[in-house]
Amino acid sequence: MTIVVTGATGHLGRAVVESLLDRGVPAASILATGRNAEKLAELGVPTRAASYDDPPGLRAAFDGADRVLFVSGSEVGQRIPQHRNVVDAAKAAGVGRVVYTSAPKADTSDMLLVTEHRETEKLLRDSGLPTTFLRNGWYLENYDLDDALARGVFGASGDGRISIAPRTDYAEAAAAALLLDDPAPVYELGGESVTLAELAAEVARQSGRDVPYTDMSVEDYRRLLLDAGLPEDAATVFSDIHRAAGEGALEVEGADLERLLGRPATPLATAVKLALG
């Protein structure tokens, strides 16, 4: 079986390659693709330089692939044309199954961040390709804990609970899904559900330092991001994430992550300890 991992120079893609190797998949059966040929060479598996803006390169990379891990692009606003290139290339190559890293509740959420994921899921469904959607919950790595130690945690999600897990949990789940003969069409993935105040308290407990959580209105949080130098579009998207989190959009119910991992998701305390070093 040949498995192609896209975005393999990114943190998630690299971790998926490592997890596949840990699970005993021969290196020769994995093809890692990405923009940076030098970074790809570090992975210890066959590689091919191919970006989502390179349809011929994608088509060549997918040729003969039984499974493709389609890691969502990072360029907000450019994802749809780029993702269409990936879907078209996978269809032309006759890929056996596409596993796509989507977003929580992509079919129902009104969060701005989810829009491009929802459209990508539709592209994949309309393609006729066998597809599995991994609707990844929130990564602990989305929070800068060094900044939290220096300034505290700021947000606008109130008492909204967020299902947090370290990136490695999502990578292991993706590797497991790629190796299943008959995976489910959708997995809603998330770890321990906590509020941002609880996250701040855990960082404080482990560091022995005062780490307050300051809850703000969505607009005030947006202004804070703008004052910190974020572009207006990014500030709008990130503040909307907090708005949606306050309404429950990032709380994932069920145990799909645990089922794919074959173990409990990494507890917040353990994940924070690892992140703090």
Buried (B, 14 or more C-beta within 10 A) or exposed (E): EBBBBBBBBBBBBBBBBBBBBEEEBEEEBBBBBBBBEEBBEEBEBBBBBBBBBBBEBBBBBBBEBEBBBBBBBEEEEEBBEBBBBBBBBBBEBEBBBBBBBBBBBBEEBEBBBBBBBBBBBEBBEEBEBBBBBBBBBBBBBEBEBEEBBEEBBBBBBBEBBBBBBBBBBBBBBBBBBBBEEEBEEBBBBBBBBBBBBBBBBBBBEBBEEEBEBBBBEBEEBBBBBBEEEBEEEEBBBBBBBBBBBBBBBBBBEEBBBBBBBEEEBBBBEEBBEEBBE
